[in-house]
Each structure stands twice: as C-alpha cells, then as structure tokens.
Amino acid sequence: MADLELTKLVELPVAIGNEWIHTIDRADLTSGPDGTSKKMQIKNYRGAQGILLDVGNVNTPQVISWDLADTWDYVLTGDVTFTEINTPTTGFTKTISIYITGDFVPTWPASWDIKVGVYDGLIDNQIVVEWVKPGKVWANING
C-alpha cells in the first residue's frame, strides 16, 4: 500500500462520513522528523471546533456560504437581504448558527422555513438553521 501513488487510486465520488482518510500527525515524530502517518474518519476531519465568521456591521445584501462557516455574527446597520450558496450536497445535512442584532429588517433566504420565533432587532438573536435536504430547511429564531 505504501508504494501506491495517490493520483493512481480510484476516486471516491462521495463520502458519507465513515470512510478513513490518511493524515500525518506532525506532533508525533515516532516515524521520523516529518511526523507519523495515522488514519481518521472523515466525519471527524474538523473535529469539535466550528468556524466563526464575525462579519460585523452590515447594511448591504449578504451571502451565506454553507461551506464557509458554522457560526455567523452580524450587526445590522440597515435592512439586509440574505441569500445562500454552496448548500450541502444531497445526502448531507448541516446546521449553522447566526447571531444577529440591529433594529432593521432582515430578509431570509426563500428556502428557509422559520418554524419558531420572530426577529427582534433590539436584542441579540440566535437563528439556528438546519439544512435537511432541498426544500426542507428549518430555522428557529431564539431571542
């Protein structure tokens, strides 16, 4: 196996989360100065840490890219229309959190079905959005 070139292996078209990926642990020098080869399930690739995108003050249209961050933080300084791109591929789900304040009107992407809550610009709101599949995107607003 060690003699196989990565580019000559059969490509897996979609990963469902239980596949193994090859990693090199650079903190473990057991195998040499460049690190030690280890395996990891792909579902654990990012571990328990999410990515925060602290956008700050906004008053122009905003695009939420589902593959860019797990948590978003906004302060509205004007009415803002939100759209989305890079939604999960079929068979995958994802949940994002949006923290938002500002006494202006946010307009959510058309695909979001707000199940609970109403935006209150006078407090810090948490919007939790779960992408289940196309046509089934649920959002809850907690104030």
C-alpha contacts under 8 A as a table, 3 or more apart, distances in Angstrom:
res1	aa1	res2	aa2	distance
1	M	4	L	5.55
4	L	8	K	7.17
4	L	9	L	7.49
5	E	8	K	5.42
5	E	9	L	6.91
6	L	9	L	5.50
12	L	15	A	6.87
15	A	18	N	7.64
15	A	19	E	6.67
15	A	42	I	7.67
16	I	19	E	7.15
16	I	43	K	7.87
16	I	91	G	7.91
16	I	92	F	7.68
17	G	41	Q	6.76
17	G	42	I	5.27
17	G	43	K	4.38
18	N	41	Q	5.74
18	N	42	I	6.42
18	N	43	K	6.51
19	E	41	Q	5.53
19	E	42	I	5.76
19	E	43	K	7.92
20	W	39	K	6.12
20	W	40	M	5.39
20	W	41	Q	4.45
20	W	42	I	5.78
21	I	39	K	5.68
21	I	40	M	5.43
21	I	41	Q	6.16
21	I	42	I	5.98
22	H	37	S	7.02
22	H	38	K	6.10
22	H	39	K	4.90
22	H	40	M	6.65
23	T	37	S	5.81
23	T	38	K	5.28
23	T	39	K	5.76
23	T	40	M	6.98
24	I	35	G	5.92
24	I	36	T	5.39
24	I	37	S	4.47
24	I	38	K	5.89
25	D	28	D	5.54
25	D	29	L	7.95
25	D	35	G	5.31
25	D	36	T	5.23
25	D	37	S	6.29
25	D	38	K	6.71
26	R	29	L	6.62
26	R	34	D	6.11
26	R	35	G	4.10
26	R	36	T	6.57
27	A	35	G	6.44
28	D	31	S	7.73
28	D	35	G	5.39
28	D	36	T	5.69
29	L	32	G	5.09
29	L	33	P	5.48
29	L	34	D	6.76
29	L	35	G	4.60
29	L	36	T	5.95
30	T	35	G	6.94
30	T	36	T	6.12
31	S	34	D	7.87
31	S	35	G	6.14
31	S	36	T	5.01
31	S	37	S	7.76
32	G	35	G	5.64
32	G	36	T	6.87
40	M	44	N	6.88
40	M	45	Y	7.06
41	Q	44	N	5.57
41	Q	45	Y	6.87
42	I	45	Y	5.10
43	K	46	R	7.75
44	N	47	G	4.86
44	N	48	A	7.82
46	R	49	Q	6.48
46	R	50	G	7.49
50	G	69	A	7.27
50	G	70	D	5.63
50	G	71	T	7.23
51	I	68	L	7.81
51	I	69	A	4.91
51	I	70	D	5.28
51	I	71	T	6.24
52	L	69	A	5.86
52	L	70	D	6.26
52	L	71	T	4.74
52	L	72	W	5.82
52	L	73	D	7.65
53	L	69	A	6.08
53	L	70	D	7.93
53	L	71	T	6.23
53	L	72	W	4.89
53	L	73	D	6.40
54	D	72	W	5.93
54	D	73	D	4.81
54	D	74	Y	6.81
55	V	58	V	7.54
55	V	72	W	7.02
55	V	73	D	5.76
55	V	74	Y	5.47
55	V	75	V	7.88
56	G	73	D	6.63
56	G	74	Y	5.04
56	G	75	V	5.47
57	N	74	Y	6.24
57	N	75	V	4.65
57	N	76	L	5.77
57	N	77	T	6.07
58	V	74	Y	6.91
58	V	75	V	6.19
58	V	76	L	5.15
58	V	77	T	5.62
58	V	78	G	6.94
58	V	80	V	7.44
59	N	76	L	6.02
59	N	77	T	5.15
59	N	78	G	4.31
59	N	79	D	5.97
59	N	80	V	5.65
60	T	78	G	7.44
60	T	79	D	7.46
60	T	80	V	5.64
60	T	81	T	7.39
61	P	80	V	5.32
61	P	81	T	4.86
61	P	82	F	5.95
61	P	83	T	7.77
62	Q	80	V	6.96
62	Q	81	T	6.30
62	Q	82	F	4.89
62	Q	83	T	6.40
63	V	82	F	5.74
63	V	83	T	4.88
63	V	84	E	5.32
63	V	85	I	7.01
64	I	82	F	6.95
64	I	83	T	6.10
64	I	84	E	4.60
64	I	85	I	6.31
65	S	68	L	5.38
65	S	69	A	7.31
65	S	84	E	5.70
65	S	85	I	4.84
65	S	86	N	5.49
65	S	87	T	7.21
66	W	69	A	6.48
66	W	70	D	7.52
66	W	84	E	7.17
66	W	85	I	6.42
66	W	86	N	5.41
66	W	87	T	5.28
66	W	88	P	7.08
66	W	96	I	7.78
67	D	70	D	7.99
67	D	86	N	6.02
67	D	87	T	7.17
67	D	88	P	7.73
69	A	72	W	6.94
69	A	96	I	7.73
70	D	95	T	7.21
70	D	96	I	4.80
70	D	97	S	6.40
71	T	96	I	5.71
71	T	97	S	4.74
71	T	98	I	5.69
71	T	99	Y	7.65
72	W	96	I	7.88
72	W	97	S	6.30
72	W	98	I	4.62
72	W	99	Y	6.07
73	D	98	I	5.81
73	D	99	Y	4.65
73	D	100	I	5.82
74	Y	98	I	7.62
74	Y	99	Y	6.19
74	Y	100	I	4.68
74	Y	101	T	6.61
75	V	100	I	5.66
75	V	101	T	5.03
75	V	102	G	5.53
76	L	79	D	7.00
76	L	80	V	7.18
76	L	100	I	7.21
76	L	101	T	6.06
76	L	102	G	4.50
76	L	103	D	7.09
76	L	104	F	6.33
77	T	102	G	6.27
77	T	103	D	7.74
77	T	104	F	6.94
78	G	102	G	7.91
78	G	103	D	8.00
78	G	104	F	5.47
78	G	105	V	7.35
79	D	104	F	5.04
79	D	105	V	4.65
79	D	106	P	5.80
79	D	107	T	7.92
80	V	104	F	7.73
80	V	105	V	6.40
80	V	106	P	4.91
80	V	107	T	6.23
81	T	106	P	5.80
81	T	107	T	4.54
81	T	108	W	6.36
81	T	109	P	7.75
82	F	106	P	7.24
82	F	107	T	5.90
82	F	108	W	5.17
82	F	109	P	5.66
83	T	108	W	6.91
83	T	109	P	4.92
84	E	87	T	7.26
84	E	109	P	6.59
87	T	131	W	7.78
88	P	92	F	5.76
88	P	93	T	6.24
88	P	94	K	6.88
88	P	131	W	7.27
88	P	133	K	7.90
89	T	92	F	5.73
90	T	133	K	6.51
90	T	134	P	7.75
91	G	133	K	7.31
92	F	132	V	7.45
92	F	133	K	7.54
93	T	130	E	7.24
93	T	131	W	5.35
93	T	132	V	5.09
93	T	133	K	6.91
94	K	130	E	5.78
94	K	131	W	5.30
94	K	132	V	7.15
95	T	128	V	6.95
95	T	129	V	5.55
95	T	130	E	4.24
95	T	131	W	6.20
96	I	128	V	5.88
96	I	129	V	5.37
96	I	130	E	6.53
97	S	126	Q	6.66
97	S	127	I	5.62
97	S	128	V	4.54
97	S	129	V	6.33
98	I	125	N	7.89
98	I	126	Q	5.63
98	I	127	I	4.96
98	I	128	V	6.42
99	Y	124	D	6.68
99	Y	125	N	5.57
99	Y	126	Q	4.66
99	Y	127	I	6.39
100	I	124	D	5.75
100	I	125	N	5.27
100	I	126	Q	6.60
100	I	127	I	7.88
101	T	120	D	7.73
101	T	121	G	5.24
101	T	122	L	6.73
101	T	123	I	5.94
101	T	124	D	4.76
101	T	125	N	6.12
102	G	121	G	4.55
102	G	122	L	6.21
102	G	123	I	7.56
103	D	120	D	7.28
103	D	121	G	3.85
103	D	122	L	5.59
104	F	121	G	6.18
105	V	121	G	7.83
108	W	112	W	6.81
109	P	112	W	5.73
110	A	113	D	7.89
111	S	135	G	6.43
111	S	136	K	7.58
111	S	137	V	6.27
112	W	129	V	7.73
112	W	136	K	7.77
112	W	137	V	5.10
112	W	138	W	5.78
112	W	139	A	6.26
113	D	136	K	7.59
113	D	137	V	5.96
113	D	138	W	4.92
113	D	139	A	5.89
114	I	117	G	7.40
114	I	138	W	6.06
114	I	139	A	4.65
114	I	140	N	5.78
114	I	141	I	7.51
115	K	138	W	6.43
115	K	139	A	5.83
115	K	140	N	5.58
116	V	139	A	7.23
116	V	140	N	4.73
116	V	141	I	5.92
116	V	142	N	7.85
117	G	140	N	6.06
117	G	141	I	4.58
117	G	142	N	6.12
117	G	143	G	7.74
118	V	141	I	6.03
118	V	142	N	7.84
119	Y	125	N	6.78
119	Y	141	I	6.51
119	Y	143	G	7.35
120	D	123	I	6.01
120	D	124	D	7.83
120	D	125	N	6.99
120	D	143	G	6.96
121	G	124	D	7.26
121	G	125	N	7.72
123	I	143	G	6.68
124	D	143	G	6.34
125	N	141	I	6.66
125	N	142	N	5.68
125	N	143	G	4.53
126	Q	141	I	5.75
126	Q	142	N	5.04
126	Q	143	G	6.30
127	I	139	A	6.54
127	I	140	N	5.57
127	I	141	I	4.47
127	I	142	N	6.24
128	V	139	A	5.46
128	V	140	N	5.34
128	V	141	I	6.62
129	V	137	V	6.90
129	V	138	W	5.65
129	V	139	A	4.26
129	V	140	N	6.65
130	E	137	V	5.68
130	E	138	W	5.35
130	E	139	A	6.40
131	W	134	P	7.65
131	W	136	K	6.69
131	W	137	V	4.66
131	W	138	W	6.78
132	V	136	K	5.53
132	V	137	V	5.80
132	V	138	W	7.75
133	K	136	K	5.25
133	K	137	V	6.82
134	P	137	V	7.15
